[in-house]
């Protein structure tokens, strides 16, 4: 079991009510809240935006993260951009989150070497839907995998906890996504997940309450495992 429970907020400003300026501001407010409460990763998943619009939003998000992060700079929230390595590089994000059918991590690293000026390596997360996909992500050098959907997704059948448990045998952290709530998150952690990813879980709830509940569940599992 991992030493700490990883938490991953995936954004969707279109789920907020109001016009575009209102939704954008509500998203930025939620990002600030997530950063202040110690969310480990934020993925900007605003797929309808143009590259220029996404780059602007990324820069705004990075400014918020720098200003609002609790603790040391090394422990701040990591920002990943959905699929767009070019935008992540241009706007100074920490890395990218790749779809299961996306470019390879090797391609991302090659682009990063040629485009990054600070010499830092990109953080790469990958969406996976099977244990084989997670194993492949580990072999390709991904930092972590997001396994989905565990419980539900409107256009796909739930994979279930047994499939999650199998996926968690991989050599990288696996985060559970898909219908995860505060109530069922402990079952994902018990199955071996290193953390929890979500859109609605974080975006529709008080993030401090979610963080406290999920991490308390994780700590209880650790205590049981050590006795």
N, C-alpha and C positions, 0 to 999 in steps of 0.2 A: 504493500500500500504506500502511496505517496506520502511525504511528510506534511504537506499542506494541501488544502482543497482549492483547486484552481477554479476561478469563476470567469466566465466569458460572456460579455454582453454583445449581442449582435443587433445592430440598429435597423430601424425601419420607420423613418419619419412619416411615411404615408399612412401609418396606422393612427397618427394623431389627428384630431379634428382641427378644423380651421383652414384658412387659406395658406398658401405656400410660405409666406414670411412667418406666420404663426407656428406652423408645423416645424419649420427650421429652428426657430427659437426654442420651442419645446424640446426638440432633439438636443440642442446644445445644452440646455438646462439639465436634461437627463444625463448627458455625458459628464457634466460637471459633478452631478450627484454620484455617479458611478465611480468617478476618479477619487472623489473625497472619501468614499466608503471602501476603497481598497480593492476594487475589481481588478483582476490581473490583466485581462485582455479586453479590448474593445475592437470589434470589427465594423468598419463602415461598409454597410451593404446597401448602399443607395444606388441600385442598378439602373434607375431611370435617368440619372443625371448625366450630362455630358462630361467629357474629360475635364474641361475647364471648370465646370461647376463643382465636380468632385474634388478637384485640386484645391479650390477655394475653401470648401468645407473641411478638407483634410488639414489645411493650414490653421483654420480656426480651431479645429479640434486639438491639434498639437499644442496650440497656445494655451488652451484650457487645461490640458493635461499637465503642462509645465507649471502652470500657476496653482493648480488645485491639488496636485499629488501630495499625499500624506507620506511622511517618512523621507528617506534619502532618495536622491535622483535615480540611483540604481534600482530602487524598489518601486518606481512609478509604474502606472498603468501602461501597458504596451499597446500601441495602435497598429492594427493591420487593415489593409485595404482589400476588399473583395476582388480578387482576380487581377487587378490593374497594377502590375509592377511599375509601369511608366509613371502612373500618378503617385504611387508610393514613393518612388525615387524623387520626383520633382518637388513634392510637398514635404519631404523629410519625415515620412512615417517610418515605423520600425520594421515593417515587412508586409507580407501579403497572406491572405487566406485563399487557397486554391480549391476549385471544385474537383470532384473525383475524376472528371474528364478534361481537366485543364492542362496547361503547360506543365512541364516537369519541374520539380525543385531545382534540378541542375540548370535549367534554362533561367530560372529566377536568379540563381546565384551568379550565373555568367553575366546577366544584365546588370546585376548589382555591382559586380567588380568593375565593370566598365563605366558605370554611371554614378556611383557613390564617391563622394570626396572625403568622407571621414574614415574610410577603411573598415567600418563596422559591417558584420555579416547580417543578412536579413533574417528575421524570425519568420518561419514558414509553417502555417497550419494547413491541414488538408481535410476536406470533408470525405468521409468514408461510409460505406453502407454494408460492409462485410468484414469478417476477420481477415480475409485475404487482402482486402484493400488497406486495412490498417497495417498489416505486415509489410506491404509494399511501400507505404508511406514511411515506415520506420527504416526500411532498407534504403530509401531515397534521401534520408537525412532530414525529414521533417521534424520540427520541434515537438509537435503534438498532432493528434488526430481528433476530429470531432465525429463521433459515431451517431448516425441518425437514419431513420427516426426510431427512437426507443419505444415510445408509447403511441404516438399518433402523428399523422400528417395528412392533410386533406387529399393529396394526390398520390399517396403511397401507404402500403400496409405497414403496421408497426413491426419492427424487428424483434422486440421483446428483450427481456432481461437475460435469457440464456445466450442469445447472440451477442449481447453487450459483454457478458462475462467471457465469452470466447475471444472477442476482440481485445479485451483488456490483458490478454496474455502477451501482447506485443511489447517490444522493448522501448516504446515511447508512451508518454501519458495519453490516455484516452478520455475525452470529455463526452458526457452524455447529452444528447439534444433530441428534442421532439416530444412535446407534451409533458415535459418535466415541470413539476410543481414543487413547492415547499414540502407538500405532504408525501410525494413519491420519490423525491430526491434521495432520501436515505437508502432506498432499495437499489438505486443506481450505484451509490457509493459502496454498498455492501457487495455488489456484483464486481467491484474492482475499479470502477471509474475513478480517475484522478481528480475529476471535477465536473462541473455542470455548466452547460452553455444554454443560452436562451434568448429569445426576443421578448415575448410577452412576460416571461418570468420577471425580468428586470424592468421592462418598459412600462408595465401596467401596475407595478407594485412599488411600495416604499423599499428602495434598495437596501437601506440599512437593516430593515427587518429580514429581508431575504438573505443577506450576507450572514447575519447573526444566526438565523435558523439553520442554514445549510452547513455552515462551518461548525456549529455546535454538534450537529449530527455526525459530522466527520470526526470530530474529536472524541465523541462517545464510541465510535467504531474503533478508533485507535486504542482507546483505553481497554476496550474489550479484547482486542487482539494482543495486548501486551500482558494480559493476566492469564 
